[in-house]
Amino acid sequence: MCSTATVEAPAPARFLTVGQVSKLTGVAVQTLNNWRSTRLAGPPWLKLSGRFVRYERAAVEAWLASRTVTPDR
């Protein structure tokens, strides 16, 4: 007898690495690094210690949504 257990997909990670944000947004890692160093652009980030940087997924998604441009009609 074979049981059919439902396998749930893992929940998306709450915190993302610079590489993951790069893949999600299509923005190069170096560009994200430059934005962080100038503090003038890009999604908000967390600096946990030294060079240990993470982005909160919800903050990145909100940042992306805030960049939506609706054309004038």
VENQUI-V416724 format. One record per residue. N is the residue number from 1. RES is the residue in one letter. PHI is phi in whole degrees, 0 to 359 (999 if undefined). Layout:
n res phi
N RES PHI
N RES PHI
//
This chain:
n res phi
1 M 999
2 C 246
3 S 266
4 T 250
5 A 279
6 T 279
7 V 256
8 E 269
9 A 291
10 P 295
11 A 294
12 P 297
13 A 296
14 R 286
15 F 246
16 L 241
17 T 279
18 V 300
19 G 297
20 Q 293
21 V 294
22 S 301
23 K 294
24 L 293
25 T 262
26 G 80
27 V 263
28 A 299
29 V 304
30 Q 299
31 T 295
32 L 300
33 N 298
34 N 296
35 W 300
36 R 295
37 S 292
38 T 271
39 R 58
40 L 252
41 A 206
42 G 92
43 P 287
44 P 295
45 W 225
46 L 246
47 K 253
48 L 281
49 S 186
50 G 48
51 R 258
52 F 275
53 V 245
54 R 223
55 Y 242
56 E 280
57 R 307
58 A 298
59 A 291
60 V 294
61 E 295
62 A 294
63 W 298
64 L 299
65 A 298
66 S 288
67 R 266
68 T 293
69 V 247
70 T 258
71 P 294
72 D 290
73 R 240
//
